[in-house]
Amino acid sequence: MSMPDGPEIPREYGARSEGTSPREHVPAAPDLVADSIISRPLMERMAVAEGRRLGVVIELRTSHPGGVRGAYEQVNALVREVAGTETRQVGSYLAVALTADEIRDLVDRDMAKGRSRGDTSTPGAPRWSIHRLWPNFEVTTLTHRSVITTKCAAAHRTFEASGEGIVWAVLDSGIAPHAHFDLHRNLEELPGIRHRSFVPGKTHAEALLDEHGHGTHVAGILAGESVSEDARTAPLIAAAWYQDERNATTGRLDVRRLEVESFRGMAPRCRLLSCKVLRDDGTGDVTAVLAALQYINDLNAGGRELKVHGVNLSVGYPFDPSWFGAGLSPVCREVDLLVRSGVVVVVAAGNTGYGFAQDTGSRAVRLGLDMTINDPGNSDLAITVGSTSCSPHVSGVSYFSSKGPTGDGRPKPDLVAPGERIVSAGSGALLRRATDSVKDAMFVEDSGTSMAAPHVSGVIAGFLSVHREFIGRPREVKETLMRSAIDLGRDRSFQGAGLVDAMRAIQLV
């Protein structure tokens, strides 16, 4: 078959003849290389940017002859030339804001510099510093009876599975010093472990402030305990949301008052490490998450000295399977690296399992959606958690819970746990919204896979406090929880292995 005439291709970018030595480096066409360096989701954003600067994550080439440091110095100098701005380094990644033209210019200059210098270890090989460019994805939140549903209450009584001696990091909007954490001093810092903020413009002290309220709510599900001195005269007050038939069409929610004797986290004695990665409005960027994961790795000396045993990530961003292989984004790879170092990482699956499509009559039709697992839930080694109600054997999986499989066909989620109408510690905007109607509320209700994930984190913290020989063995922990999960009789792409069960997990080993 003959090929149509076209522009002449420079000889150095032509195909290698059969007689060419396989060890001889044959460069690819520059445009093809540039397209492979700029990831598809970033290209999509560049196409509609119209001169606006975009948040970019630059993944450095770790095989650069000068190592990460050499790659960093070269890229940082090029960014100054192209845009007159500085980058922010997070391990082997750089964060910067660039226009579409500046992004292309940066790649072209890096390629030109790499070709001119070459790699002394491989004659003729380029000395590029940039491995790949990604969007600096915006991460957002993925938002009493559940302690019974997960059988944590029974595990507390039977095995004293309280999370004693276990430390869990919560990467979220911060954790407020709520009274729920006073009894067991869950927020008290341990030697060598400090609460940290990774939000630009925030001090580390602000890791224990939570204007949004999401992080405190998540942490209160995982750990802590509140007990009323007298349930009859001084009960604990919570605000819960409900919708009656009158408001079904408007979506308006009303607030009702709850009076209870106690609230208990899944692992009430577990110590919490606040890693603030979200701004006061509940949004953040993926570089803050990367920095927090790196901080935990540093605290643990790369796995040689485990001070932090687990991480809860109830934040993320929607993933489009057409972008690139699922689980290959920077945040997914960093999660996998942390798990390989001995840390359990629990991630919310996301709340994008329900959406709208257009029928032939141009009407919006509601329907469930598969392949909707959010990043970093696509991480292979993370424990990805979907949501159920507190009556999962009847109601099954929450309609909003993101469904598997991953874009590359791996089964996800791994487990499900209660995520609907979960009462926990209230703070910030979440609590203020409730106290407009229930003035003395200290606890508040919220829903989402964000609430499901800390149930599993707490179950694992309790499990590790009983079976301490599993500390530093996250893959075996994941396998144990999946083997002991309760099959709800739902599709694998909805329920994963099933409902997390603290008692069965502890008794399985």
C-alpha positions as CSV (number, residue, x, y, z in Angstrom):
1,M,0.0,0.0,0.0
2,S,1.5,3.3,-1.1
3,M,1.7,6.3,1.3
4,P,0.5,9.8,0.3
5,D,3.1,12.5,-0.3
6,G,3.9,14.7,2.7
7,P,6.5,16.8,4.2
8,E,10.0,15.3,4.3
9,I,10.9,13.8,7.6
10,P,14.4,14.7,8.9
11,R,16.6,11.7,8.7
12,E,17.4,11.6,12.4
13,Y,13.7,11.1,13.2
14,G,13.2,8.3,10.6
15,A,12.5,4.7,11.5
16,R,15.5,2.5,12.3
17,S,16.5,0.1,9.5
18,E,16.8,-3.6,10.4
19,G,20.5,-3.3,10.2
20,T,20.7,-0.6,12.9
21,S,22.2,-1.7,16.1
22,P,19.5,-2.1,18.8
23,R,21.8,-0.3,21.3
24,E,22.0,2.8,19.1
25,H,19.6,5.5,20.3
26,V,17.1,6.6,17.6
27,P,15.2,9.7,18.6
28,A,11.5,10.1,18.1
29,A,9.9,13.0,16.2
30,P,9.8,16.1,18.5
31,D,6.0,16.6,18.2
32,L,5.4,13.0,19.2
33,V,7.7,13.4,22.2
34,A,6.0,16.6,23.2
35,D,2.6,15.0,23.0
36,S,3.7,12.1,25.2
37,I,5.1,14.5,27.8
38,I,1.9,16.6,28.0
39,S,-0.8,14.4,29.5
40,R,-4.2,14.2,27.9
41,P,-6.1,16.0,30.7
42,L,-3.7,18.8,30.6
43,M,-4.0,19.1,26.8
44,E,-7.8,19.3,27.2
45,R,-7.4,22.2,29.6
46,M,-4.9,23.9,27.4
47,A,-7.3,23.8,24.5
48,V,-9.9,26.0,26.3
49,A,-7.5,28.1,28.5
50,E,-7.7,31.2,26.3
51,G,-4.5,32.7,27.8
52,R,-5.3,31.9,31.4
53,R,-2.6,30.3,33.6
54,L,-3.3,26.7,34.5
55,G,-2.1,24.8,37.5
56,V,0.6,22.3,36.3
57,V,2.4,19.5,38.1
58,I,5.7,18.8,36.5
59,E,6.9,15.2,37.0
60,L,10.7,15.2,37.0
61,R,12.7,12.5,35.1
62,T,14.2,10.5,37.9
63,S,16.6,8.9,35.5
64,H,18.2,12.2,34.6
65,P,22.0,12.0,34.8
66,G,22.0,14.6,37.6
67,G,19.2,12.8,39.4
68,V,16.1,14.5,40.7
69,R,18.2,17.5,41.9
70,G,19.7,17.9,38.4
71,A,16.3,17.7,36.8
72,Y,14.9,20.2,39.2
73,E,17.6,22.7,38.6
74,Q,17.2,22.5,34.8
75,V,13.4,22.7,34.9
76,N,13.3,25.5,37.5
77,A,15.7,27.6,35.3
78,L,13.6,27.0,32.2
79,V,10.4,28.0,34.0
80,R,12.1,31.3,35.0
81,E,13.1,31.8,31.4
82,V,9.6,31.0,30.0
83,A,7.3,32.5,32.6
84,G,9.4,34.5,35.0
85,T,8.0,32.6,38.0
86,E,9.2,30.1,40.6
87,T,8.1,26.5,41.1
88,R,7.2,24.7,44.3
89,Q,9.0,21.4,44.8
90,V,7.2,18.3,46.3
91,G,9.7,15.4,46.1
92,S,10.1,14.6,42.4
93,Y,7.3,16.9,41.4
94,L,7.1,20.7,40.8
95,A,4.0,22.8,41.0
96,V,3.6,26.0,38.9
97,A,1.0,28.0,37.0
98,L,1.6,28.4,33.2
99,T,-0.3,29.4,30.1
100,A,-0.8,26.9,27.3
101,D,1.9,28.7,25.2
102,E,4.3,28.7,28.2
103,I,3.7,24.9,28.7
104,R,4.6,24.2,25.0
105,D,7.6,26.6,25.2
106,L,8.8,24.8,28.4
107,V,8.6,21.4,26.8
108,D,10.3,22.6,23.6
109,R,13.2,24.2,25.5
110,D,13.7,21.2,27.7
111,M,13.8,18.9,24.6
112,A,16.2,21.2,22.8
113,K,18.5,21.4,25.8
114,G,18.4,17.6,26.3
115,R,19.3,16.9,22.7
116,S,22.2,19.4,22.7
117,R,23.7,17.9,25.9
118,G,22.9,14.3,25.5
119,D,23.3,11.6,28.1
120,T,26.9,10.5,28.7
121,S,25.8,7.1,30.0
122,T,23.9,6.4,26.7
123,P,25.5,8.0,23.7
124,G,23.0,10.0,21.7
125,A,20.3,9.7,24.3
126,P,18.5,12.9,25.3
127,R,19.0,14.6,28.6
128,W,15.4,15.8,29.2
129,S,14.4,16.8,32.7
130,I,10.6,16.5,32.3
131,H,9.0,13.1,32.4
132,R,5.4,14.3,32.2
133,L,3.2,17.3,32.7
134,W,-0.1,16.9,34.6
135,P,-2.9,19.3,35.6
136,N,-2.7,20.3,39.3
137,F,-6.0,18.6,39.8
138,E,-8.4,20.3,42.3
139,V,-9.2,17.9,45.1
140,T,-12.4,18.2,47.0
141,T,-14.2,16.5,49.9
142,L,-16.0,13.3,49.0
143,T,-18.7,13.9,51.2
144,H,-23.6,6.6,65.8
145,R,-25.3,3.7,64.7
146,S,-22.6,2.7,62.3
147,V,-20.3,1.6,65.1
148,I,-22.8,-1.3,65.4
149,T,-23.1,-1.9,61.7
150,T,-19.4,-2.4,61.3
151,K,-19.4,-4.5,64.5
152,C,-16.8,-2.2,66.1
153,A,-18.9,-2.0,69.2
154,A,-18.7,-5.7,69.7
155,A,-14.9,-5.7,68.9
156,H,-14.4,-3.0,71.6
157,R,-16.1,-5.2,74.2
158,T,-14.7,-8.6,73.1
159,F,-11.1,-7.8,72.1
160,E,-10.6,-4.2,73.4
161,A,-10.0,-3.2,69.7
162,S,-9.8,0.4,70.6
163,G,-6.9,1.6,68.4
164,E,-4.6,2.0,71.4
165,G,-1.0,2.6,70.3
166,I,-2.0,3.2,66.6
167,V,-1.4,6.5,64.8
168,W,-3.6,7.5,61.8
169,A,-3.1,10.5,59.5
170,V,-6.1,12.4,58.2
171,L,-5.5,14.3,55.0
172,D,-8.4,16.7,54.9
173,S,-9.5,20.2,55.8
174,G,-7.9,20.1,59.3
175,I,-9.2,18.7,62.6
176,A,-10.7,21.1,65.1
177,P,-10.0,20.5,68.9
178,H,-13.5,19.3,69.5
179,A,-14.5,17.9,72.9
180,H,-15.0,14.5,71.2
181,F,-11.2,14.1,71.1
182,D,-10.6,15.1,74.7
183,L,-11.3,11.9,76.6
184,H,-8.6,9.8,74.9
185,R,-6.3,12.8,73.9
186,N,-6.5,11.8,70.3
187,L,-4.9,15.0,69.0
188,E,-2.0,15.1,71.5
189,E,1.2,15.0,69.5
190,L,3.6,12.1,70.0
191,P,7.5,12.5,70.0
192,G,8.6,13.3,66.5
193,I,5.1,13.7,65.1
194,R,3.7,17.1,64.4
195,H,0.4,18.3,62.9
196,R,1.1,20.0,59.6
197,S,-0.6,22.3,57.0
198,F,0.3,21.9,53.4
199,V,-2.1,24.7,52.2
200,P,-0.1,27.7,50.9
201,G,-0.6,30.7,53.3
202,K,-1.6,28.5,56.2
203,T,0.6,28.0,59.3
204,H,1.2,24.5,60.7
205,A,-0.8,25.6,63.8
206,E,-3.8,25.9,61.5
207,A,-3.8,22.1,61.0
208,L,-5.9,22.1,64.2
209,L,-8.4,24.5,62.8
210,D,-11.2,23.4,60.5
211,E,-13.3,26.2,59.0
212,H,-14.9,23.9,56.5
213,G,-15.8,21.1,59.0
214,H,-15.2,18.1,56.8
215,G,-11.9,16.9,58.3
216,T,-13.2,17.1,61.9
217,H,-16.3,15.1,60.9
218,V,-14.2,12.4,59.2
219,A,-11.8,12.3,62.2
220,G,-14.6,11.9,64.6
221,I,-15.8,8.8,62.8
222,L,-12.4,7.2,63.0
223,A,-11.5,8.0,66.6
224,G,-12.6,9.8,69.8
225,E,-15.4,9.3,72.2
226,S,-18.1,11.4,73.8
227,V,-20.2,10.3,76.7
228,S,-23.0,12.3,78.4
229,E,-22.7,12.7,82.2
230,D,-26.5,12.3,82.5
231,A,-28.4,11.2,79.3
232,R,-31.7,12.3,80.9
233,T,-30.7,15.8,82.0
234,A,-27.7,16.6,79.7
235,P,-27.7,14.5,76.6
236,L,-25.4,15.0,73.7
237,I,-27.0,17.1,71.0
238,A,-26.7,16.5,67.2
239,A,-28.4,18.0,64.2
240,A,-29.6,15.7,61.5
241,W,-31.0,16.6,58.0
242,Y,-34.2,15.3,56.5
243,Q,-36.4,16.0,53.6
244,D,-40.2,15.7,53.7
245,E,-42.6,15.3,50.8
246,R,-43.3,19.1,50.7
247,N,-39.6,19.8,49.9
248,A,-39.0,16.8,47.6
249,T,-39.2,18.9,44.4
250,T,-37.2,21.8,45.7
251,G,-34.3,19.8,47.3
252,R,-34.6,21.9,50.5
253,L,-33.5,20.1,53.7
254,D,-34.9,20.6,57.1
255,V,-33.0,20.0,60.4
256,R,-34.1,17.9,63.3
257,R,-32.7,17.6,66.8
258,L,-31.2,14.3,68.1
259,E,-30.5,13.6,71.8
260,V,-28.2,10.7,72.5
261,E,-26.1,9.2,75.4
262,S,-22.8,8.8,73.5
263,F,-20.9,8.9,70.3
264,R,-17.9,6.7,69.8
265,G,-15.4,6.5,66.9
266,M,-14.5,3.2,65.3
267,A,-11.2,3.2,67.1
268,P,-11.8,5.5,70.1
269,R,-8.2,5.5,71.4
270,C,-6.4,5.9,68.1
271,R,-4.0,8.9,67.9
272,L,-4.8,11.3,65.0
273,L,-2.3,13.3,62.9
274,S,-3.9,16.2,61.1
275,C,-2.4,16.9,57.7
276,K,-4.3,19.9,56.3
277,V,-4.6,19.7,52.5
278,L,-7.8,21.6,51.9
279,R,-8.6,25.3,52.0
280,D,-11.4,26.8,54.1
281,D,-13.9,26.3,51.3
282,G,-13.2,22.6,51.1
283,T,-11.1,22.7,47.9
284,G,-7.4,22.1,47.4
285,D,-4.8,21.0,44.9
286,V,-3.2,17.7,44.3
287,T,0.3,19.0,45.2
288,A,-0.8,19.5,48.8
289,V,-1.8,15.9,48.9
290,L,1.5,14.8,47.4
291,A,3.4,16.9,50.0
292,A,1.4,15.4,52.9
293,L,2.1,11.8,51.6
294,Q,5.8,12.7,51.4
295,Y,5.7,14.1,54.9
296,I,4.4,10.8,56.2
297,N,7.0,8.9,54.3
298,D,9.7,11.1,55.9
299,L,8.2,10.7,59.4
300,N,8.5,6.9,58.9
301,A,12.0,7.1,57.5
302,G,10.8,5.5,54.3
303,G,9.4,2.6,56.2
304,R,12.4,1.9,58.5
305,E,10.6,3.4,61.5
306,L,6.9,3.3,61.4
307,K,5.5,6.2,63.5
308,V,2.3,6.6,61.3
309,H,0.5,3.4,60.6
310,G,-2.3,4.5,58.4
311,V,-3.7,7.3,56.2
312,N,-7.3,8.3,55.6
313,L,-7.9,10.1,52.3
314,S,-11.5,11.3,52.0
315,V,-10.6,13.7,49.3
316,G,-10.0,13.3,45.6
317,Y,-11.1,14.3,42.1
318,P,-13.2,12.6,39.3
319,F,-11.1,10.5,36.9
320,D,-11.9,10.2,33.2
321,P,-10.8,6.7,31.9
322,S,-10.0,8.2,28.5
323,W,-7.1,10.3,30.0
324,F,-4.5,7.6,30.6
325,G,-4.2,4.3,32.4
326,A,-6.1,4.3,35.7
327,G,-3.8,4.3,38.7
328,L,-0.9,5.9,36.9
329,S,-1.5,9.5,38.0
330,P,1.1,11.1,40.4
331,V,-1.1,10.8,43.4
332,C,-2.0,7.2,42.8
333,R,1.7,6.3,42.3
334,E,2.7,8.1,45.5
335,V,-0.1,6.2,47.4
336,D,1.2,2.9,46.1
337,L,4.8,3.8,47.2
338,L,3.6,4.7,50.7
339,V,1.7,1.4,51.0
340,R,4.9,-0.5,49.8
341,S,6.7,1.3,52.7
342,G,4.3,-0.3,55.2
343,V,1.5,2.2,55.6
344,V,-2.2,1.3,55.2
345,V,-3.9,3.9,52.9
346,V,-7.7,4.0,52.9
347,V,-9.4,6.1,50.2
348,A,-12.9,7.2,49.5
349,A,-14.2,5.8,46.2
350,G,-16.0,9.0,45.3
351,N,-19.6,10.2,45.0
352,T,-19.9,10.1,41.2
353,G,-21.7,6.8,40.8
354,Y,-25.0,8.6,39.7
355,G,-25.5,11.1,36.9
356,F,-27.5,12.2,34.0
357,A,-27.7,11.3,30.3
358,Q,-29.7,12.7,27.4
359,D,-32.4,10.5,25.8
360,T,-33.6,10.8,22.2
361,G,-36.1,13.4,23.3
362,S,-33.3,15.6,24.7
363,R,-34.5,15.0,28.3
364,A,-32.1,14.5,31.2
365,V,-32.4,11.0,32.4
366,R,-31.0,9.9,35.8
367,L,-29.0,6.7,35.8
368,G,-26.2,4.8,37.6
369,L,-22.7,5.0,36.2
370,D,-19.9,2.5,36.2
371,M,-16.1,3.2,35.9
372,T,-16.5,6.2,38.2
373,I,-13.9,5.5,40.8
374,N,-12.2,8.8,41.7
375,D,-8.5,9.3,42.1
376,P,-6.7,8.4,44.3
377,G,-9.2,5.5,44.6
378,N,-7.8,4.0,41.4
379,S,-4.5,3.3,43.3
380,D,-3.9,-0.4,43.1
381,L,-2.7,-0.9,46.6
382,A,-5.0,1.5,48.4
383,I,-8.1,0.2,50.2
384,T,-10.9,2.0,48.2
385,V,-14.2,2.3,50.1
386,G,-17.7,2.8,48.8
387,S,-20.8,3.8,50.8
388,T,-23.9,2.0,52.2
389,S,-26.6,3.1,54.5
390,C,-26.7,2.0,58.2
391,S,-29.1,-0.8,57.1
392,P,-26.9,-2.2,54.3
393,H,-28.5,-5.7,54.2
394,V,-31.8,-4.1,53.2
395,S,-30.7,-0.9,51.4
396,G,-27.5,-2.1,49.8
397,V,-25.0,0.3,48.3
398,S,-25.6,4.0,48.2
399,Y,-26.9,5.3,44.9
400,F,-24.2,8.0,44.8
401,S,-21.2,5.7,45.6
402,S,-18.8,5.5,42.7
403,K,-18.8,2.2,40.9
404,G,-16.0,0.0,39.4
405,P,-14.3,-1.3,37.6
406,T,-11.3,1.0,37.1
407,G,-10.7,2.4,33.6
408,D,-8.2,-0.4,33.0
409,G,-10.5,-3.2,34.2
410,R,-9.3,-3.8,37.8
411,P,-12.0,-4.6,40.4
412,K,-12.9,-1.6,42.6
413,P,-14.1,-0.6,45.2
414,D,-12.5,-3.0,47.6
415,L,-15.0,-2.6,50.5
416,V,-18.1,-0.7,51.5
417,A,-19.0,0.9,54.8
418,P,-21.7,3.1,56.2
419,G,-21.7,6.5,54.5
420,E,-25.3,7.8,54.7
421,R,-26.5,10.1,57.4
422,I,-23.5,9.6,59.7
423,V,-23.4,11.7,62.9
424,S,-19.9,12.9,64.0
425,A,-18.1,15.8,65.5
426,G,-19.2,19.2,64.1
427,S,-17.1,22.3,63.4
428,G,-16.8,25.3,61.1
429,A,-19.3,25.9,58.4
430,L,-20.8,22.4,58.7
431,L,-21.7,23.0,62.3
432,R,-22.8,26.6,61.8
433,R,-25.3,25.5,59.1
434,A,-26.8,23.1,61.7
435,T,-26.8,25.5,64.7
436,D,-29.0,27.9,62.7
437,S,-31.8,25.5,63.7
438,V,-30.4,23.4,66.6
439,K,-28.6,26.0,68.6
440,D,-26.8,23.7,71.1
441,A,-25.7,21.0,68.6
442,M,-22.1,19.8,68.9
443,F,-22.5,16.9,66.5
444,V,-23.8,17.0,63.0
445,E,-24.9,14.5,60.3
446,D,-23.2,14.2,56.8
447,S,-23.2,11.7,54.0
448,G,-20.8,10.5,51.3
449,T,-18.0,8.0,50.7
450,S,-15.9,10.5,52.7
451,M,-17.8,9.2,55.7
452,A,-17.4,5.5,54.7
453,A,-13.6,5.6,54.4
454,P,-12.9,6.5,58.1
455,H,-15.1,3.6,59.2
456,V,-12.7,1.3,57.5
457,S,-9.7,3.3,58.8
458,G,-11.0,2.9,62.3
459,V,-11.7,-0.8,61.8
460,I,-8.1,-1.3,60.7
461,A,-6.7,0.8,63.6
462,G,-8.7,-1.4,66.0
463,F,-7.5,-4.6,64.2
464,L,-3.8,-3.5,64.4
465,S,-4.2,-2.7,68.1
466,V,-5.2,-6.3,68.7
467,H,-2.9,-8.0,66.0
468,R,0.2,-5.8,66.3
469,E,2.2,-8.3,64.2
470,F,0.3,-6.9,61.1
471,I,1.7,-3.4,61.6
472,G,3.8,-2.7,58.5
473,R,2.0,-5.3,56.4
474,P,-0.7,-3.3,54.6
475,R,-1.2,-5.8,51.8
476,E,-2.0,-8.6,54.2
477,V,-4.3,-6.3,56.2
478,K,-6.2,-5.5,53.0
479,E,-6.5,-9.1,52.1
480,T,-7.8,-10.0,55.6
481,L,-10.4,-7.3,55.5
482,M,-11.6,-8.3,52.1
483,R,-11.7,-12.0,53.0
484,S,-13.7,-11.3,56.2
485,A,-16.2,-8.8,54.6
486,I,-19.9,-9.6,54.5
487,D,-21.3,-10.3,51.1
488,L,-24.4,-8.1,50.6
489,G,-25.4,-9.9,47.5
490,R,-24.7,-6.9,45.3
491,D,-22.7,-6.6,42.1
492,R,-18.9,-6.7,42.6
493,S,-18.6,-3.3,40.9
494,F,-20.9,-1.8,43.6
495,Q,-20.0,-3.6,46.8
496,G,-16.4,-4.7,46.3
497,A,-15.7,-7.7,48.6
498,G,-18.6,-6.5,50.8
499,L,-19.3,-4.7,54.1
500,V,-16.3,-4.3,56.4
501,D,-16.7,-6.4,59.5
502,A,-14.4,-5.7,62.5
503,M,-15.2,-8.9,64.4
504,R,-14.7,-11.3,61.5
505,A,-11.5,-9.6,60.6
506,I,-10.0,-10.0,64.1
507,Q,-11.2,-13.6,64.3
508,L,-9.9,-14.6,60.9
509,V,-6.2,-14.6,62.1
